[in-house]
Amino acid sequence: MINLQDIAYVRSGAADLATAVRFAVDIVGLELVAEAEGRAWLRADERHHCLAFVEGASGVLSTGFAVADEGALADAETALEKAGLKVVRGDAAGAAERRVRDFLAFEDPFGNVVELVTDQVRLPRPLAFGRPSGITEFGHLCLDAPDIREAYRFWSSLFNVRVSDWIGDHACLMRIDAVHHKLAIFRGDKPGLCHMNFQVASIDDVMRNWHFLEERGVEIEAGPGRHPQSTAIFLYFKGPEGLTYEYSFGARLITDEAAWRPRYFDMSEPDAIDLWRGKGKVTSQPQVPFKGIVR
């Protein structure tokens, strides 16, 4: 079993790097940590970065998850190869770019490129947010797959993920710690990143951000609303390069593993996704095809 400790980052291709970075800083509110040679690194918490833009074709390049140490990374490599997956071990230059000690990459059965990393760099200095959006941390990420049941079987057979709730055949919400979900799989015809989430400190932050985004003409895809599964109050909005961001507050913690039973929500019900019955549709950033390690 491969034990994921946490989510690590999203790496995203940007045809217009300057615009993507400006939006992430001035609109989303992230801190720009560094920018060099067609790369930009942005953070939301003590991790060196949660979002890296790489100048080039638009699309998600990879999503990263942290494992405990180099032994765990080696064990993960063996387990993935035994499962029939092609694993590419990262080199020193790639690790330095990702601000990790070591990493590997693989393509899941649905075409999503996933990286496992160890020793992700932490920054002890206070955050210098681009604006006061109330962000407290990089919260979760969501990938696409054509069959969420098959996707769950893949993740649960190899990794320490547990299903928290099902939204019909539309989404599988999975946890790796007490947080209701750190990883979700949404039904989509092609691989991609459905969205990346940032937790904020209060419901007031969600509402202030909503007005801030509307005043600046940012496309609101869904919300404000409240998910019945996680209880989180949410707001989804579209950024450059097709990347969807989410603010949310109040995510459920599952502290009694023995007592929790996954629930099933019917998409035909008007409040299956939003207790407040709002309308909206979140669109994904397509996956860039895997061609080995991208530096």
C-alpha positions as CSV (number, residue, x, y, z in Angstrom):
1,M,0.0,0.0,0.0
2,I,1.3,3.4,-1.0
3,N,0.7,5.9,1.8
4,L,0.1,9.4,0.6
5,Q,0.8,11.9,3.3
6,D,-0.7,15.0,1.6
7,I,-1.3,16.7,-1.7
8,A,1.8,18.6,-2.9
9,Y,1.2,20.8,-5.9
10,V,-0.3,21.3,-9.4
11,R,2.0,21.9,-12.4
12,S,0.2,23.7,-15.2
13,G,1.2,24.8,-18.7
14,A,0.7,28.4,-19.5
15,A,0.8,29.8,-23.1
16,D,0.7,33.3,-21.5
17,L,2.8,33.0,-18.4
18,A,2.6,36.7,-17.4
19,T,-1.2,36.7,-17.4
20,A,-1.5,33.4,-15.6
21,V,0.8,34.6,-12.8
22,R,-0.9,38.0,-12.6
23,F,-4.3,36.4,-12.1
24,A,-2.9,33.9,-9.5
25,V,-1.4,36.8,-7.5
26,D,-3.8,39.7,-8.0
27,I,-7.1,37.8,-8.2
28,V,-6.6,34.5,-6.4
29,G,-4.3,36.0,-3.9
30,L,-1.4,33.6,-3.9
31,E,2.2,34.6,-3.1
32,L,4.6,34.6,-6.0
33,V,7.7,32.9,-4.6
34,A,9.9,33.0,-7.6
35,E,9.9,33.3,-11.4
36,A,12.7,32.3,-13.7
37,E,13.3,30.8,-17.2
38,G,9.7,30.4,-18.1
39,R,8.6,29.0,-14.7
40,A,6.7,30.6,-11.8
41,W,6.1,29.2,-8.4
42,L,3.2,30.3,-6.1
43,R,2.3,29.3,-2.6
44,A,-0.7,29.4,-0.3
45,D,0.8,27.9,2.9
46,E,4.2,26.7,4.2
47,R,4.8,24.6,1.2
48,H,7.3,26.2,-1.2
49,H,4.6,26.2,-3.8
50,C,1.3,24.6,-4.5
51,L,1.0,25.8,-8.1
52,A,3.8,26.0,-10.7
53,F,3.3,27.5,-14.1
54,V,5.5,26.3,-16.9
55,E,5.5,28.4,-20.1
56,G,4.2,26.4,-23.0
57,A,0.9,24.8,-24.2
58,S,-2.0,25.3,-21.9
59,G,-3.0,22.3,-19.8
60,V,-2.3,20.5,-16.6
61,L,1.1,18.9,-16.7
62,S,0.9,16.9,-13.4
63,T,-0.4,16.8,-9.9
64,G,1.8,15.9,-7.0
65,F,1.4,14.0,-3.8
66,A,3.8,13.6,-0.9
67,V,5.1,10.3,0.6
68,A,7.1,9.9,3.8
69,D,10.7,9.4,2.6
70,E,12.9,7.9,0.0
71,G,12.1,4.4,1.2
72,A,8.4,5.0,0.7
73,L,9.2,6.4,-2.8
74,A,11.1,3.3,-3.7
75,D,8.4,1.1,-2.4
76,A,5.8,3.1,-4.4
77,E,7.9,2.7,-7.6
78,T,7.9,-1.1,-7.1
79,A,4.1,-1.3,-6.4
80,L,3.2,0.9,-9.4
81,E,5.4,-1.2,-11.7
82,K,3.9,-4.4,-10.4
83,A,0.5,-3.0,-11.2
84,G,1.6,-2.6,-14.8
85,L,2.2,1.1,-14.8
86,K,5.2,2.8,-16.5
87,V,7.1,4.8,-13.9
88,V,9.6,7.5,-14.8
89,R,12.1,8.3,-12.0
90,G,12.9,12.0,-11.7
91,D,16.4,13.4,-12.1
92,A,18.2,16.0,-10.0
93,A,17.2,18.9,-12.2
94,G,13.5,18.0,-12.1
95,A,13.6,17.6,-8.4
96,A,15.3,21.0,-8.0
97,E,12.6,22.6,-10.1
98,R,9.8,21.0,-8.0
99,R,11.6,21.9,-4.8
100,V,11.6,18.3,-3.6
101,R,14.4,15.9,-2.7
102,D,13.2,13.2,-5.1
103,F,10.2,12.2,-7.2
104,L,8.7,9.9,-9.7
105,A,6.0,10.3,-12.3
106,F,3.4,7.9,-13.8
107,E,0.3,8.0,-15.9
108,D,-2.9,6.6,-14.2
109,P,-5.1,4.3,-16.3
110,F,-7.2,7.3,-17.4
111,G,-4.3,9.5,-18.7
112,N,-3.8,11.7,-15.7
113,V,-0.1,12.4,-14.9
114,V,0.7,12.0,-11.2
115,E,3.9,12.6,-9.4
116,L,4.9,11.3,-6.0
117,V,7.5,13.4,-4.1
118,T,9.5,13.3,-0.9
119,D,10.8,16.1,1.2
120,Q,8.9,19.0,-0.3
121,V,10.6,22.2,0.7
122,R,8.9,24.3,3.4
123,L,9.3,28.1,3.7
124,P,9.3,29.3,7.4
125,R,8.8,33.0,6.6
126,P,5.4,34.6,6.8
127,L,3.3,34.5,3.6
128,A,3.2,37.6,1.4
129,F,-0.2,37.1,-0.2
130,G,-1.0,39.0,-3.4
131,R,-4.2,40.3,-1.8
132,P,-6.2,39.6,1.4
133,S,-8.4,36.7,0.2
134,G,-8.3,34.8,3.5
135,I,-6.5,31.8,2.1
136,T,-5.2,29.4,4.8
137,E,-4.0,26.5,2.8
138,F,-4.0,24.5,-0.4
139,G,-7.0,22.3,0.3
140,H,-7.6,19.6,-2.3
141,L,-7.5,18.7,-6.0
142,C,-9.8,17.0,-8.4
143,L,-9.0,14.9,-11.4
144,D,-11.2,13.6,-14.3
145,A,-11.8,10.0,-15.4
146,P,-14.5,8.5,-17.6
147,D,-15.5,5.9,-14.9
148,I,-15.3,7.0,-11.3
149,R,-15.9,3.5,-10.0
150,E,-12.9,2.2,-11.9
151,A,-10.9,5.2,-10.8
152,Y,-11.7,4.5,-7.2
153,R,-10.7,0.9,-7.6
154,F,-7.4,2.0,-8.9
155,W,-6.7,4.5,-6.2
156,S,-8.0,2.4,-3.3
157,S,-6.1,-0.8,-4.4
158,L,-2.7,1.0,-4.6
159,F,-3.0,3.9,-2.2
160,N,-4.3,4.7,1.3
161,V,-7.4,6.5,0.1
162,R,-10.9,5.9,1.5
163,V,-14.1,6.9,-0.1
164,S,-16.0,9.5,1.9
165,D,-19.0,10.0,-0.4
166,W,-20.3,9.3,-3.8
167,I,-22.2,11.7,-6.0
168,G,-24.0,9.2,-8.2
169,D,-21.6,8.3,-11.1
170,H,-20.5,11.9,-11.2
171,A,-17.9,12.1,-8.5
172,C,-16.0,10.1,-5.9
173,L,-14.7,12.1,-2.9
174,M,-11.7,10.5,-1.2
175,R,-9.7,11.2,1.9
176,I,-6.1,10.4,3.0
177,D,-6.5,12.0,6.4
178,A,-9.3,13.4,8.5
179,V,-10.3,16.0,5.9
180,H,-13.4,14.9,4.0
181,H,-11.6,14.9,0.7
182,K,-8.1,15.8,-0.4
183,L,-8.6,14.0,-3.8
184,A,-11.7,13.7,-5.8
185,I,-12.4,12.1,-9.2
186,F,-15.0,13.6,-11.4
187,R,-16.5,12.0,-14.5
188,G,-15.0,13.4,-17.6
189,D,-14.5,12.1,-21.1
190,K,-10.8,13.0,-21.1
191,P,-8.1,13.3,-18.4
192,G,-7.7,16.7,-16.8
193,L,-7.7,18.8,-13.6
194,C,-11.3,19.6,-12.6
195,H,-10.2,22.2,-10.1
196,M,-7.7,23.1,-7.4
197,N,-9.1,24.2,-4.0
198,F,-8.0,26.8,-1.5
199,Q,-9.4,26.9,2.0
200,V,-10.2,30.3,3.5
201,A,-10.6,31.4,7.1
202,S,-14.3,32.2,7.2
203,I,-17.6,32.3,5.3
204,D,-17.1,36.1,5.2
205,D,-14.0,35.5,3.1
206,V,-16.0,33.4,0.6
207,M,-18.6,36.2,0.3
208,R,-16.0,39.0,0.1
209,N,-14.2,37.0,-2.6
210,W,-17.4,36.5,-4.5
211,H,-18.0,40.2,-4.7
212,F,-14.4,40.9,-5.5
213,L,-14.4,38.5,-8.4
214,E,-17.7,39.8,-9.8
215,E,-16.5,43.4,-9.7
216,R,-13.5,42.4,-11.8
217,G,-15.5,40.5,-14.4
218,V,-14.1,37.0,-13.4
219,E,-16.2,34.1,-14.6
220,I,-18.0,32.5,-11.7
221,E,-18.6,28.9,-12.5
222,A,-20.6,27.9,-9.4
223,G,-21.5,29.3,-6.1
224,P,-21.6,30.7,-3.6
225,G,-23.1,27.4,-2.4
226,R,-22.8,24.7,0.2
227,H,-21.8,21.1,-0.5
228,P,-23.9,18.6,1.4
229,Q,-21.1,16.0,1.4
230,S,-18.2,18.1,3.0
231,T,-20.5,20.8,4.4
232,A,-18.1,23.3,2.9
233,I,-19.3,26.7,1.5
234,F,-17.8,27.0,-1.9
235,L,-17.1,29.3,-4.8
236,Y,-15.6,28.2,-8.1
237,F,-14.2,30.5,-10.7
238,K,-12.3,30.3,-14.0
239,G,-8.8,31.6,-14.5
240,P,-6.6,31.9,-17.5
241,E,-5.4,28.8,-19.4
242,G,-8.6,27.0,-18.5
243,L,-7.7,26.5,-14.8
244,T,-10.6,26.4,-12.4
245,Y,-9.9,27.7,-8.8
246,E,-12.1,27.1,-5.8
247,Y,-12.4,28.9,-2.4
248,S,-14.1,27.0,0.4
249,F,-14.7,27.2,4.1
250,G,-15.9,24.7,6.7
251,A,-14.8,21.3,5.3
252,R,-16.0,18.3,7.3
253,L,-13.5,16.3,9.3
254,I,-14.0,12.6,9.6
255,T,-12.4,11.7,13.0
256,D,-14.1,8.3,13.6
257,E,-13.0,6.0,10.8
258,A,-14.9,3.0,12.2
259,A,-18.2,4.8,12.4
260,W,-18.1,6.6,9.0
261,R,-20.1,5.1,6.1
262,P,-19.8,6.5,2.6
263,R,-23.1,8.1,1.4
264,Y,-24.7,8.1,-2.0
265,F,-26.1,11.3,-3.4
266,D,-28.4,11.2,-6.5
267,M,-27.5,13.8,-9.2
268,S,-31.2,14.0,-10.2
269,E,-32.0,15.7,-6.8
270,P,-31.8,19.5,-6.9
271,D,-29.6,19.7,-3.8
272,A,-27.2,16.8,-4.5
273,I,-24.2,19.1,-5.0
274,D,-25.4,22.4,-3.5
275,L,-27.7,22.6,-0.5
276,W,-28.7,26.0,-1.6
277,R,-29.7,24.6,-5.0
278,G,-27.6,27.0,-7.0
279,K,-26.8,26.3,-10.7
280,G,-23.4,26.2,-12.3
281,K,-21.0,24.0,-14.2
282,V,-17.3,23.6,-13.4
283,T,-15.0,23.0,-16.5
284,S,-11.7,21.2,-16.4
285,Q,-8.2,22.0,-17.6
286,P,-7.2,19.2,-20.1
287,Q,-4.2,17.0,-19.3
288,V,-1.1,17.5,-21.4
289,P,-0.1,14.1,-22.8
290,F,2.6,12.3,-20.8
291,K,6.0,12.4,-22.6
292,G,8.2,11.6,-19.6
293,I,9.5,14.1,-17.1
294,V,8.9,17.8,-18.0
295,R,11.5,20.1,-16.5
